[in-house]
Amino acid sequence: MSDDLFLQQIKIRESSKFIEQLLSRIDRNESGLKDLLKEEIENLKVLHIEYKKCLEEKKVIYEDRQPCKTRYFLKDGSTYVVDLKGNYKYLYDNKNRSITYHFNNGQIEKTFSNGIKEIRYPDGSVCIKFGEKDYDLYK
């Protein structure tokens, strides 16, 4: 998932929490909630339109099949590659110049354009690498 889609998911979750808070206010009979709900619904509609736009940008426009992998070229200039043996798949995101690998063991590695690498292990731990010997590990 690209960063934009991830951030939009977070925004949608926050909006959902906000609506839950508003509903609890309704239960306590506080005034002006109808206007707040209408405003929040409009915000959600805008987020939904932005989300649809991001999905549209990630549509496949060309497919290149090779003996060991298939490469998909996306509308926004990104490239998605799938290993036909199922060992890995990766996305080169043209927008933020990052590469994200997904391995069949559940490990996810994301390399940013500045060289920083984020590795998410299947056990939930995260490693941030700043160089060969310089890293932080979070469990």
N, C-alpha and C positions, 0 to 999 in steps of 0.2 A: 504494500500500500504506500502510495506516495505521501509525502509530508502534508500536502494540502488536504488530501482526503482524511488523513489522521487528525489534523487540526479541526477539520469540519466535524468529524465524529465527536471530538471533545466539545465543540460549541453546541452540538445538538444535545449531548448529555447534560451540559450545564443548563440549557434551556429547559430540558425535561425536569431537572431538579427545581428550577425556578417555578415551573408550573405546579409542581407538587407543593411547593411552599405557598403558592397562591391559593391552591385548593384548601390547604389547612387554614388559611386566613378566612376563606369563605365559610368554613365550618364554624369559625368564631364570629361570623357576621360583621366583619369589618367593611367599611364603605369604600367605594371607588374601585372595587376589584374588577368590575366589568370592563372598565376602560383599560386597566392594566392587562387583563387577559387578551383583549383585542390587540393591544400593542405587541404583546409577546407572540401572538399568532402571526402578526405581520412580520415580525423578526424571523420566525421559523420559516415562513414562506420565502423570504429573501435567502436564508441559509439553504433551503431546498433547491432554489434556482441555481445558486453558486455550486452546490454539490453536483447537480445535473450537468452543469457546464464543465466541471472538472472531469466527470466521467466521459463526457463527449470528447474531451481532449485526449483521453487515453484509449480511444478506439484504434483498432488495427487497420492500417491502410495498405500494408504490404507484408507478405509472408515469404520467407526464404528458407526452404527445407534443404538441409544438408544431411549426410549420412549419420552423424552422431548428434546433431542438434537442430532445433528449429528456431529461427530468429524472426521476431515480429517487430515491424517498424510501426510506431504509433503516430497518431496525428500531431502530437505536440513535439515530435522530433526525438522522443525517447525510444529506446530499444529494449525489448524483452526477449530473453533467450532461455530456452528450455532444453536441458540435456535429455535425449530420448531414452537413456538408461534409467532416468529418474534419480540420478545422484544429486543434481542441483538445478536451480533456475536462478536467473538474476535479471535485475532491471537497472539499466543505465538511465537515470532521470536527467533529461536534457535541461530542465528548468533550474535545478539546483546543483547540477554536475556531480551527483552522487551515484554510487553503485551499491546495490543491495543484493546480497546473495542469500538464498534460502536453500539449505542443505536438507537431504532426506532424513537426517537424524534430528531435525527440529532446530538446529542452530541457525541463527540469522546474523550475518555480518554486513555492516553498512560502512562504507568508506566515503568520507566527505572530501570535497575538493581541496581542503587545506591539509589533508593527510591524516586527520584524526579518524580512528576506526572504532566503531561501536560493535561489540560482539555480545549477542544475547544467546545464552546457553539454554538447552532444554530444561535444566533444573531451576530456571528462573533467575540465575545470577547474570550480572552484566559486567562486562569488562570494557573500559574506555582506554584505548591505546593512543598515546601521544607520540610514540616512537618505538624502536625495537625493545628497549628496556624500561621505558617510562610508561606506566599504566596504573589505572585504578580499578580495583575489583569490588563490586557491590553484590552482596548476597542477600 
